[in-house]
Amino acid sequence: MNPIGIIIGVAALIVIGAAALVFIGLRNPGSEDDRLLQSRLEEFNQRGEKIDLEKIELSLPFQERIIYPTARKLGELAVKFTPQNALQSISRKLELAGSPGRLDPTVFLALQFIAAVFFGGIILLAVTFGQATWPIGQRMLAILGGAIVGFLFPQIWLTSRINRRQKEIRKSMPDALDLLTICVEAGLGFDAAMAKVAEKWESELSLAFARVIQEIQLGKIRREALRDMADRIGISEMTSFVAAVIQSEQLGVSMAKVLRIQSDQMRVRRRQAAEEEAHKAPVKMLIPMALLIFPSLIIVLMTPAALKLMNSALAGMFQ
């Protein structure tokens, strides 16, 4: 058999496997796993059969039994060669992103290596089947560049998740503080008001409030739970809000008054952020205008003049 054909076949299998692992890893595996296991347990309970964990596990889909554990094992192998600071940085970013898909640093490292193999395999197939004949050095550089892009792709995706989550929380904080203020003024305690916000809304901020309530119910001190929430979110607005709440609790200041002041401040900050984005709009519009709109205008305006010049007596001067 042709050795080149064997190499191409192995590369294609690697690319397909890497694509499958990336797809399984970047979707939301945790909640679906729990839902499937719960449905299997309820089904066995309704039948009155004896619960066999091995049988329940075998009833799960192939990707939940084989692919995802394989990615976790690959991540555990990568952890052994990864500095502790890098692991802490990944863990911190996953917390700021809200733990998407219940990923942990082990699985995230596996996704990085899988994405590197995936992108590198795509470049390998492109330079192998492409019509351009590249030297071996350029091929290796292209494959290495694709692998580097693939390795950095999960980091870019995670950074975008962090920015989107923080932006959503900034946008919803004034309304959430208004609801907190109304609940406290109506006679509810601060914990009950947070629980009411978590119950009425479905957003990243309500999920953060719900986690604080759960931690308090499990025995954590409220100020520590609030500080941990501010650390997990990582925005200055939440840090100042938590500091104001803790100070009001320690000094005995009216919680409703503090929440009202914080709500007004958050609304002012949101308006200032919107004005800042509006001021950035003209600068951001320069690039599409210079690359797309201006050339089109030049073509539309100059084409009739150019056609008239070509049919006039001046055209003979350039022949």
C-alpha positions in Angstrom: 0.0 0.0 0.0 1.2 3.5 -0.7 2.8 5.1 2.4 1.4 8.5 1.6 -2.1 7.0 1.5 -1.6 5.4 4.9 -0.4 8.7 6.4 -3.4 10.6 4.8 -5.8 7.9 6.2 -4.4 8.2 9.7 -4.5 12.0 9.5 -8.2 11.8 8.4 -9.1 9.5 11.3 -7.3 11.8 13.8 -9.1 14.9 12.4 -12.5 13.1 12.6 -11.8 11.9 16.1 -10.6 15.3 17.2 -13.6 17.0 15.8 -15.9 14.6 17.6 -14.1 15.2 20.9 -14.2 18.9 20.5 -17.9 18.8 19.8 -18.6 16.6 22.8 -16.4 18.7 25.1 -17.7 22.1 24.1 -21.4 21.3 24.4 -23.0 21.1 27.8 -22.2 17.6 29.0 -22.8 17.9 32.7 -26.5 18.7 32.9 -27.4 16.2 30.2 -25.4 13.4 32.0 -27.3 14.1 35.2 -30.6 14.2 33.3 -30.0 10.9 31.6 -28.9 9.2 34.8 -31.9 10.6 36.6 -34.3 9.4 33.9 -32.7 5.9 34.0 -33.0 5.7 37.8 -36.6 6.8 37.7 -37.4 4.3 35.0 -35.9 1.4 37.1 -37.7 2.6 40.2 -41.1 2.7 38.3 -40.5 -0.8 37.1 -39.6 -2.1 40.5 -36.4 -3.6 39.3 -33.2 -3.9 41.2 -30.9 -1.0 40.4 -27.8 -2.1 38.6 -25.3 0.8 38.2 -23.4 -1.1 35.5 -26.5 -1.6 33.5 -27.5 2.0 33.9 -24.1 3.1 32.7 -24.2 0.9 29.7 -27.6 2.4 28.8 -26.0 5.8 28.3 -25.0 7.0 24.8 -21.6 6.0 23.4 -20.1 9.5 23.7 -21.0 9.8 27.4 -19.4 6.4 28.2 -16.3 6.5 26.0 -15.5 9.8 24.4 -15.9 12.2 27.3 -14.0 9.9 29.8 -11.3 9.6 27.2 -11.0 13.3 26.9 -10.8 13.5 30.7 -8.0 10.9 30.8 -6.1 12.9 28.2 -6.5 16.0 30.3 -5.2 14.2 33.4 -2.1 13.2 31.4 -1.6 16.8 30.3 -2.0 18.1 33.9 1.2 16.2 34.9 3.3 18.3 32.5 1.4 21.6 33.0 2.7 24.2 35.6 0.5 24.8 38.6 0.2 28.5 37.8 -1.3 27.6 34.4 -3.8 25.3 36.0 -4.8 27.9 38.5 -5.2 30.5 35.7 -7.5 28.1 33.7 -9.5 27.3 36.9 -9.9 31.1 37.5 -11.1 31.7 34.0 -13.5 28.9 34.1 -15.0 30.4 37.3 -15.3 33.8 35.7 -17.0 32.2 32.7 -19.6 30.5 35.0 -18.2 27.0 34.6 -19.6 26.5 31.0 -20.5 22.8 30.5 -19.2 22.1 34.0 -15.7 22.0 32.5 -12.7 21.5 34.8 -9.1 22.4 34.1 -8.4 18.7 33.2 -11.0 18.6 30.5 -10.2 22.1 29.2 -6.5 21.1 28.7 -7.7 18.0 26.8 -9.8 20.2 24.6 -6.8 22.4 23.9 -4.7 19.5 22.7 -7.6 18.0 20.8 -8.3 21.3 19.0 -4.5 21.6 18.2 -4.6 18.1 16.5 -7.9 19.0 14.8 -6.6 22.3 13.2 -3.2 20.8 12.4 -4.9 17.8 10.7 -7.0 20.1 8.6 -3.9 22.0 7.4 -2.2 18.7 6.8 -5.1 17.5 4.6 -5.2 20.9 2.8 -1.5 20.9 1.9 -1.6 17.2 1.0 -4.6 17.3 -1.4 -4.1 20.9 -2.5 -2.9 21.7 -6.0 -0.1 24.0 -4.7 3.2 22.2 -4.4 4.7 23.6 -1.2 8.2 22.7 0.0 8.4 20.4 3.1 9.5 23.4 5.3 6.5 25.5 4.4 4.2 22.5 5.0 5.6 22.0 8.4 5.3 25.6 9.3 1.7 25.7 8.1 0.8 22.6 10.1 2.6 24.0 13.2 0.7 27.3 12.7 -2.6 25.5 12.5 -1.8 23.5 15.6 -1.0 26.7 17.5 -4.2 28.3 16.4 -6.1 25.2 17.5 -4.4 25.2 20.9 -5.4 28.8 21.5 -8.9 28.5 20.1 -10.4 27.2 23.4 -8.7 30.1 25.3 -10.3 32.6 22.8 -13.7 30.9 23.3 -13.4 31.0 27.1 -12.4 34.7 27.0 -15.4 35.5 24.9 -17.6 33.6 27.4 -16.2 35.6 30.3 -16.7 39.0 28.5 -20.3 38.0 27.6 -21.1 36.9 31.1 -19.7 40.0 32.7 -21.5 42.3 30.3 -24.8 40.5 30.9 -24.3 40.9 34.7 -23.5 44.6 34.4 -26.6 45.1 32.3 -28.9 43.3 34.8 -27.5 44.6 38.1 -29.6 47.8 38.3 -32.9 46.0 37.8 -31.9 43.2 40.2 -31.0 45.8 42.9 -34.3 47.5 42.3 -36.1 44.2 43.0 -33.9 43.6 46.0 -34.8 47.0 47.4 -38.5 46.5 46.9 -38.3 43.1 48.7 -36.3 44.5 51.6 -38.6 47.5 52.0 -41.6 45.1 51.9 -40.2 43.4 55.0 -38.1 40.5 53.7 -34.6 39.8 54.9 -31.6 40.2 52.6 -31.2 36.5 52.1 -34.9 36.0 51.3 -34.8 39.0 48.9 -31.8 37.4 47.1 -33.8 34.1 46.9 -36.7 35.9 45.4 -34.5 37.5 42.7 -33.0 34.1 41.9 -36.6 32.6 41.7 -38.1 35.3 39.5 -35.2 35.7 37.0 -33.2 33.3 34.8 -29.9 35.0 34.2 -26.2 34.8 35.2 -26.8 37.2 38.1 -29.8 35.2 39.4 -27.6 32.0 39.2 -24.9 33.7 41.2 -27.5 34.8 43.8 -28.8 31.2 44.0 -25.4 29.9 44.6 -24.8 32.4 47.4 -28.1 31.2 49.1 -27.1 27.6 48.8 -23.7 28.3 50.4 -25.3 30.2 53.2 -27.7 27.3 53.8 -24.8 24.9 53.9 -23.2 26.9 56.7 -21.0 29.5 55.1 -21.0 33.0 56.6 -22.9 35.5 54.4 -20.1 38.0 54.0 -17.8 35.2 52.9 -20.3 33.9 50.4 -20.9 37.4 49.0 -17.1 38.0 48.6 -16.7 34.6 46.9 -19.5 35.6 44.5 -17.7 38.9 43.7 -14.5 37.0 43.0 -16.3 34.5 40.7 -17.9 37.4 38.7 -14.8 39.7 38.6 -16.4 43.1 37.9 -15.9 46.3 39.9 -19.6 46.9 40.2 -20.3 43.7 42.0 -17.2 44.2 44.3 -18.5 47.7 45.4 -22.0 46.3 45.9 -20.7 43.5 48.1 -18.5 45.8 50.1 -21.5 48.2 50.7 -23.7 45.3 51.8 -21.1 44.0 54.2 -20.4 47.5 55.7 -24.1 48.1 56.2 -24.4 44.8 58.0 -21.4 45.6 60.3 -22.4 49.2 61.0 -26.1 48.6 61.3 -27.1 50.9 58.5 -30.5 50.5 56.9 -30.1 47.8 54.2 -33.0 49.2 52.1 -31.3 52.6 51.9 -27.9 51.1 51.0 -29.6 49.0 48.2 -31.4 52.1 46.9 -28.1 54.1 46.7 -26.3 51.1 45.0 -29.2 50.8 42.5 -28.9 54.4 41.5 -25.1 54.2 41.2 -25.4 51.1 39.0 -27.9 52.8 36.8 -25.6 55.7 36.3 -22.7 53.4 35.5 -24.8 51.6 33.0 -25.7 54.8 31.3 -22.1 55.9 31.3 -21.0 52.6 29.8 -23.6 53.0 27.0 -22.4 56.5 26.3 -18.8 55.3 26.1 -19.8 52.6 23.6 -21.7 55.2 21.6 -18.6 57.4 21.4 -16.5 54.4 20.2 -19.0 53.7 17.4 -17.6 56.4 14.9 -14.0 55.0 15.3 -15.3 51.4 14.8 -17.1 52.5 11.6 -14.0 53.8 10.0 -12.7 50.3 9.0 -15.8 49.1 7.2 -16.3 52.5 5.6 -12.7 52.6 4.4 -12.7 49.0 3.1 -16.3 48.6 1.8 -18.3 51.8 1.5 -15.7 54.3 0.1 -14.5 51.9 -2.7 -18.1 51.3 -3.8 -18.8 55.0 -3.9 -15.7 55.6 -5.9 -16.7 52.9 -8.4 -20.2 54.3 -8.7 -19.1 57.9 -9.1 -16.0 57.5 -11.2 -17.2 54.8 -13.7 -19.5 57.1 -15.8 -16.7 59.7 -16.0 -14.2 57.1 -17.0 -16.5 55.8 -19.7 -17.0 59.3 -21.1 -13.2 59.9 -21.1 -12.7 56.7 -23.0 -15.1 57.8 -25.8 -13.7 61.4 -25.9 -10.8 62.9 -27.8 -8.7 62.8 -24.7 -8.6 59.0 -25.0 -6.3 59.3 -28.0 -3.6 61.0 -26.0 -3.1 57.8 -24.0 -2.9 55.4 -27.0 
